[in-house]
Amino acid sequence: MTFKGTIKIEQEEDWFVATCLENNIASQGKTVNDAFTNLKEAIALYYEDEEKRKELRSIPNEQVYITRLEMVV
């Protein structure tokens, strides 16, 4: 099975938190790489169960950019 998703990684104090936006699975690590690796493991465990695999929806192959915006209005 191939999973494609959108991952958001944010720093929260001394930790980096990685969240998959399609299924709201999250994990953390001391580095961006650790958070990403831990999230991949969490996603694999989530879809390990056959019934949960059936819930996986098809995601179009497109690029998504996430950024922050702060402005005075």
N, CA, C and O atoms as CSV, one atom per row, in Angstrom:
chain,resi,resn,atom,element,x,y,z
A,1,MET,N,N,0.835,-1.170,0.000
A,1,MET,CA,C,0.000,0.000,0.000
A,1,MET,C,C,0.886,1.242,0.000
A,1,MET,O,O,1.906,1.287,0.688
A,2,THR,N,N,0.497,2.224,-0.759
A,2,THR,CA,C,1.208,3.495,-0.790
A,2,THR,C,C,0.316,4.558,-0.166
A,2,THR,O,O,-0.860,4.674,-0.512
A,3,PHE,N,N,0.871,5.319,0.738
A,3,PHE,CA,C,0.137,6.408,1.374
A,3,PHE,C,C,0.798,7.723,0.993
A,3,PHE,O,O,2.014,7.878,1.105
A,4,LYS,N,N,-0.018,8.666,0.542
A,4,LYS,CA,C,0.468,10.016,0.265
A,4,LYS,C,C,-0.331,10.965,1.131
A,4,LYS,O,O,-1.561,10.912,1.156
A,5,GLY,N,N,0.367,11.831,1.841
A,5,GLY,CA,C,-0.333,12.740,2.723
A,5,GLY,C,C,0.402,14.060,2.863
A,5,GLY,O,O,1.523,14.226,2.382
A,6,THR,N,N,-0.249,14.983,3.524
A,6,THR,CA,C,0.309,16.300,3.788
A,6,THR,C,C,0.749,16.344,5.240
A,6,THR,O,O,-0.044,16.084,6.145
A,7,ILE,N,N,2.020,16.673,5.462
A,7,ILE,CA,C,2.585,16.659,6.799
A,7,ILE,C,C,2.930,18.078,7.226
A,7,ILE,O,O,3.567,18.827,6.486
A,8,LYS,N,N,2.503,18.432,8.419
A,8,LYS,CA,C,2.829,19.732,9.011
A,8,LYS,C,C,3.758,19.469,10.191
A,8,LYS,O,O,3.457,18.637,11.046
A,9,ILE,N,N,4.882,20.172,10.240
A,9,ILE,CA,C,5.819,20.025,11.353
A,9,ILE,C,C,5.999,21.391,12.001
A,9,ILE,O,O,6.372,22.362,11.342
A,10,GLU,N,N,5.731,21.451,13.290
A,10,GLU,CA,C,5.850,22.687,14.052
A,10,GLU,C,C,6.728,22.458,15.271
A,10,GLU,O,O,6.736,21.369,15.844
A,11,GLN,N,N,7.466,23.485,15.666
A,11,GLN,CA,C,8.266,23.387,16.875
A,11,GLN,C,C,7.435,23.864,18.054
A,11,GLN,O,O,6.833,24.938,18.013
A,12,GLU,N,N,7.410,23.054,19.103
A,12,GLU,CA,C,6.730,23.401,20.343
A,12,GLU,C,C,7.732,23.245,21.472
A,12,GLU,O,O,7.999,22.136,21.933
A,13,GLU,N,N,8.275,24.354,21.907
A,13,GLU,CA,C,9.330,24.405,22.907
A,13,GLU,C,C,10.525,23.586,22.415
A,13,GLU,O,O,11.106,23.920,21.383
A,14,ASP,N,N,10.903,22.528,23.125
A,14,ASP,CA,C,12.090,21.752,22.754
A,14,ASP,C,C,11.780,20.593,21.804
A,14,ASP,O,O,12.682,19.832,21.455
A,15,TRP,N,N,10.533,20.446,21.384
A,15,TRP,CA,C,10.111,19.317,20.562
A,15,TRP,C,C,9.583,19.796,19.216
A,15,TRP,O,O,9.106,20.923,19.079
A,16,PHE,N,N,9.679,18.912,18.227
A,16,PHE,CA,C,9.037,19.134,16.934
A,16,PHE,C,C,7.852,18.179,16.850
A,16,PHE,O,O,7.988,16.990,17.135
A,17,VAL,N,N,6.692,18.699,16.458
A,17,VAL,CA,C,5.476,17.895,16.361
A,17,VAL,C,C,5.097,17.782,14.892
A,17,VAL,O,O,4.903,18.791,14.213
A,18,ALA,N,N,4.993,16.553,14.407
A,18,ALA,CA,C,4.620,16.276,13.022
A,18,ALA,C,C,3.192,15.743,13.017
A,18,ALA,O,O,2.860,14.821,13.763
A,19,THR,N,N,2.353,16.331,12.169
A,19,THR,CA,C,0.948,15.938,12.083
A,19,THR,C,C,0.582,15.674,10.630
A,19,THR,O,O,0.910,16.467,9.747
A,20,CYS,N,N,-0.095,14.562,10.385
A,20,CYS,CA,C,-0.623,14.256,9.062
A,20,CYS,C,C,-2.014,14.881,8.977
A,20,CYS,O,O,-2.893,14.551,9.773
A,21,LEU,N,N,-2.212,15.775,8.023
A,21,LEU,CA,C,-3.466,16.522,7.938
A,21,LEU,C,C,-4.630,15.670,7.439
A,21,LEU,O,O,-5.780,15.986,7.743
A,22,GLU,N,N,-4.376,14.615,6.694
A,22,GLU,CA,C,-5.462,13.792,6.155
A,22,GLU,C,C,-6.122,12.917,7.218
A,22,GLU,O,O,-7.321,12.652,7.131
A,23,ASN,N,N,-5.373,12.466,8.211
A,23,ASN,CA,C,-5.948,11.552,9.195
A,23,ASN,C,C,-5.713,11.989,10.643
A,23,ASN,O,O,-6.077,11.269,11.573
A,24,ASN,N,N,-5.114,13.149,10.836
A,24,ASN,CA,C,-4.890,13.751,12.155
A,24,ASN,C,C,-4.003,12.888,13.058
A,24,ASN,O,O,-4.126,12.956,14.281
A,25,ILE,N,N,-3.130,12.096,12.486
A,25,ILE,CA,C,-2.158,11.332,13.270
A,25,ILE,C,C,-0.979,12.254,13.546
A,25,ILE,O,O,-0.537,12.987,12.661
A,26,ALA,N,N,-0.466,12.217,14.780
A,26,ALA,CA,C,0.639,13.091,15.149
A,26,ALA,C,C,1.694,12.313,15.917
A,26,ALA,O,O,1.409,11.289,16.538
A,27,SER,N,N,2.921,12.823,15.861
A,27,SER,CA,C,4.027,12.268,16.624
A,27,SER,C,C,5.011,13.400,16.876
A,27,SER,O,O,4.844,14.502,16.354
A,28,GLN,N,N,6.028,13.132,17.670
A,28,GLN,CA,C,6.984,14.179,17.993
A,28,GLN,C,C,8.394,13.628,18.050
A,28,GLN,O,O,8.599,12.414,18.069
A,29,GLY,N,N,9.361,14.528,18.077
A,29,GLY,CA,C,10.765,14.148,18.184
A,29,GLY,C,C,11.591,15.359,18.554
A,29,GLY,O,O,11.124,16.495,18.466
A,30,LYS,N,N,12.821,15.112,18.969
A,30,LYS,CA,C,13.724,16.199,19.351
A,30,LYS,C,C,14.238,16.966,18.141
A,30,LYS,O,O,14.673,18.110,18.275
A,31,THR,N,N,14.194,16.345,16.946
A,31,THR,CA,C,14.607,17.002,15.707
A,31,THR,C,C,13.478,16.852,14.691
A,31,THR,O,O,12.569,16.042,14.878
A,32,VAL,N,N,13.539,17.635,13.619
A,32,VAL,CA,C,12.548,17.511,12.550
A,32,VAL,C,C,12.575,16.100,11.982
A,32,VAL,O,O,11.526,15.501,11.747
A,33,ASN,N,N,13.769,15.572,11.761
A,33,ASN,CA,C,13.910,14.231,11.199
A,33,ASN,C,C,13.316,13.172,12.134
A,33,ASN,O,O,12.641,12.249,11.677
A,34,ASP,N,N,13.567,13.303,13.429
A,34,ASP,CA,C,13.004,12.347,14.391
A,34,ASP,C,C,11.475,12.406,14.391
A,34,ASP,O,O,10.809,11.371,14.417
A,35,ALA,N,N,10.927,13.614,14.361
A,35,ALA,CA,C,9.471,13.765,14.350
A,35,ALA,C,C,8.880,13.139,13.094
A,35,ALA,O,O,7.855,12.462,13.162
A,36,PHE,N,N,9.519,13.360,11.947
A,36,PHE,CA,C,9.049,12.807,10.682
A,36,PHE,C,C,9.120,11.280,10.697
A,36,PHE,O,O,8.172,10.608,10.290
A,37,THR,N,N,10.242,10.734,11.164
A,37,THR,CA,C,10.407,9.284,11.243
A,37,THR,C,C,9.375,8.663,12.181
A,37,THR,O,O,8.782,7.633,11.859
A,38,ASN,N,N,9.160,9.281,13.331
A,38,ASN,CA,C,8.175,8.765,14.288
A,38,ASN,C,C,6.760,8.841,13.720
A,38,ASN,O,O,5.939,7.962,13.981
A,39,LEU,N,N,6.473,9.881,12.952
A,39,LEU,CA,C,5.153,9.995,12.335
A,39,LEU,C,C,4.944,8.902,11.293
A,39,LEU,O,O,3.859,8.326,11.212
A,40,LYS,N,N,5.968,8.612,10.495
A,40,LYS,CA,C,5.839,7.536,9.502
A,40,LYS,C,C,5.531,6.211,10.186
A,40,LYS,O,O,4.720,5.432,9.685
A,41,GLU,N,N,6.163,5.948,11.316
A,41,GLU,CA,C,5.899,4.712,12.060
A,41,GLU,C,C,4.463,4.703,12.589
A,41,GLU,O,O,3.786,3.676,12.533
A,42,ALA,N,N,4.004,5.834,13.098
A,42,ALA,CA,C,2.635,5.915,13.622
A,42,ALA,C,C,1.605,5.706,12.519
A,42,ALA,O,O,0.589,5.046,12.736
A,43,ILE,N,N,1.860,6.264,11.338
A,43,ILE,CA,C,0.936,6.083,10.211
A,43,ILE,C,C,0.910,4.618,9.782
A,43,ILE,O,O,-0.157,4.071,9.505
A,44,ALA,N,N,2.075,3.983,9.725
A,44,ALA,CA,C,2.136,2.563,9.351
A,44,ALA,C,C,1.351,1.711,10.336
A,44,ALA,O,O,0.633,0.797,9.929
A,45,LEU,N,N,1.478,1.996,11.618
A,45,LEU,CA,C,0.731,1.245,12.628
A,45,LEU,C,C,-0.770,1.493,12.509
A,45,LEU,O,O,-1.570,0.577,12.699
A,46,TYR,N,N,-1.143,2.707,12.200
A,46,TYR,CA,C,-2.559,3.048,12.050
A,46,TYR,C,C,-3.204,2.245,10.928
A,46,TYR,O,O,-4.314,1.737,11.082
A,47,TYR,N,N,-2.506,2.130,9.793
A,47,TYR,CA,C,-3.070,1.435,8.641
A,47,TYR,C,C,-2.722,-0.049,8.606
A,47,TYR,O,O,-3.026,-0.733,7.628
A,48,GLU,N,N,-2.093,-0.547,9.655
A,48,GLU,CA,C,-1.743,-1.966,9.716
A,48,GLU,C,C,-2.997,-2.839,9.772
A,48,GLU,O,O,-3.028,-3.920,9.185
A,49,ASP,N,N,-4.002,-2.384,10.458
A,49,ASP,CA,C,-5.260,-3.111,10.583
A,49,ASP,C,C,-6.015,-3.069,9.249
A,49,ASP,O,O,-6.184,-1.996,8.670
A,50,GLU,N,N,-6.455,-4.195,8.772
A,50,GLU,CA,C,-7.101,-4.294,7.454
A,50,GLU,C,C,-8.337,-3.400,7.340
A,50,GLU,O,O,-8.552,-2.802,6.285
A,51,GLU,N,N,-9.151,-3.289,8.383
A,51,GLU,CA,C,-10.342,-2.445,8.307
A,51,GLU,C,C,-9.975,-0.979,8.140
A,51,GLU,O,O,-10.654,-0.246,7.422
A,52,LYS,N,N,-8.924,-0.556,8.788
A,52,LYS,CA,C,-8.505,0.839,8.661
A,52,LYS,C,C,-7.977,1.106,7.257
A,52,LYS,O,O,-8.098,2.226,6.761
A,53,ARG,N,N,-7.400,0.110,6.611
A,53,ARG,CA,C,-6.935,0.281,5.239
A,53,ARG,C,C,-8.094,0.615,4.303
A,53,ARG,O,O,-7.936,1.381,3.352
A,54,LYS,N,N,-9.257,0.033,4.581
A,54,LYS,CA,C,-10.430,0.297,3.755
A,54,LYS,C,C,-10.876,1.754,3.877
A,54,LYS,O,O,-11.496,2.296,2.962
A,55,GLU,N,N,-10.557,2.389,5.015
A,55,GLU,CA,C,-10.944,3.777,5.228
A,55,GLU,C,C,-10.052,4.750,4.454
A,55,GLU,O,O,-10.426,5.906,4.255
A,56,LEU,N,N,-8.892,4.297,4.023
A,56,LEU,CA,C,-7.954,5.173,3.330
A,56,LEU,C,C,-8.561,5.633,2.013
A,56,LEU,O,O,-8.947,4.816,1.176
A,57,ARG,N,N,-8.640,6.920,1.841
A,57,ARG,CA,C,-9.203,7.455,0.612
A,57,ARG,C,C,-8.097,7.812,-0.357
A,57,ARG,O,O,-6.952,8.031,0.040
A,58,SER,N,N,-8.437,7.867,-1.593
A,58,SER,CA,C,-7.476,8.216,-2.623
A,58,SER,C,C,-7.180,9.709,-2.547
A,58,SER,O,O,-8.091,10.534,-2.470
A,59,ILE,N,N,-5.900,10.037,-2.570
A,59,ILE,CA,C,-5.480,11.428,-2.499
A,59,ILE,C,C,-4.809,11.772,-3.819
A,59,ILE,O,O,-3.875,11.082,-4.228
A,60,PRO,N,N,-5.262,12.823,-4.496
A,60,PRO,CA,C,-4.641,13.180,-5.766
A,60,PRO,C,C,-3.165,13.534,-5.593
A,60,PRO,O,O,-2.753,14.030,-4.545
A,61,ASN,N,N,-2.391,13.275,-6.616
A,61,ASN,CA,C,-0.963,13.564,-6.575
A,61,ASN,C,C,-0.751,15.029,-6.941
A,61,ASN,O,O,-0.619,15.379,-8.114
A,62,GLU,N,N,-0.722,15.866,-5.929
A,62,GLU,CA,C,-0.515,17.288,-6.148
A,62,GLU,C,C,0.355,17.833,-5.020
A,62,GLU,O,O,0.394,17.270,-3.926
A,63,GLN,N,N,1.035,18.907,-5.289
A,63,GLN,CA,C,1.878,19.517,-4.278
A,63,GLN,C,C,1.057,20.497,-3.460
A,63,GLN,O,O,0.218,21.225,-3.991
A,64,VAL,N,N,1.311,20.505,-2.167
A,64,VAL,CA,C,0.640,21.412,-1.255
A,64,VAL,C,C,1.715,22.142,-0.470
A,64,VAL,O,O,2.660,21.527,0.024
A,65,TYR,N,N,1.567,23.451,-0.358
A,65,TYR,CA,C,2.513,24.257,0.393
A,65,TYR,C,C,1.803,24.838,1.606
A,65,TYR,O,O,0.702,25.379,1.499
A,66,ILE,N,N,2.433,24.720,2.737
A,66,ILE,CA,C,1.880,25.271,3.965
A,66,ILE,C,C,2.887,26.270,4.509
A,66,ILE,O,O,4.077,25.976,4.615
A,67,THR,N,N,2.398,27.446,4.850
A,67,THR,CA,C,3.272,28.479,5.390
A,67,THR,C,C,2.503,29.272,6.433
A,67,THR,O,O,1.298,29.078,6.593
A,68,ARG,N,N,3.169,30.145,7.132
A,68,ARG,CA,C,2.543,31.003,8.118
A,68,ARG,C,C,2.407,32.401,7.562
A,68,ARG,O,O,3.206,32.834,6.733
A,69,LEU,N,N,1.399,33.096,8.020
A,69,LEU,CA,C,1.176,34.485,7.625
A,69,LEU,C,C,0.863,35.275,8.878
A,69,LEU,O,O,-0.015,34.903,9.656
A,70,GLU,N,N,1.581,36.359,9.069
A,70,GLU,CA,C,1.272,37.281,10.162
A,70,GLU,C,C,1.238,38.665,9.556
A,70,GLU,O,O,2.196,39.096,8.914
A,71,MET,N,N,0.115,39.372,9.765
A,71,MET,CA,C,-0.006,40.698,9.190
A,71,MET,C,C,-0.905,41.571,10.045
A,71,MET,O,O,-1.751,41.079,10.792
A,72,VAL,N,N,-0.713,42.843,9.925
A,72,VAL,CA,C,-1.540,43.798,10.626
A,72,VAL,C,C,-2.614,44.278,9.659
A,72,VAL,O,O,-2.310,44.690,8.540
A,73,VAL,N,N,-3.873,44.223,10.095
A,73,VAL,CA,C,-4.962,44.682,9.241
A,73,VAL,C,C,-5.694,45.836,9.899
A,73,VAL,O,O,-6.650,46.365,9.331
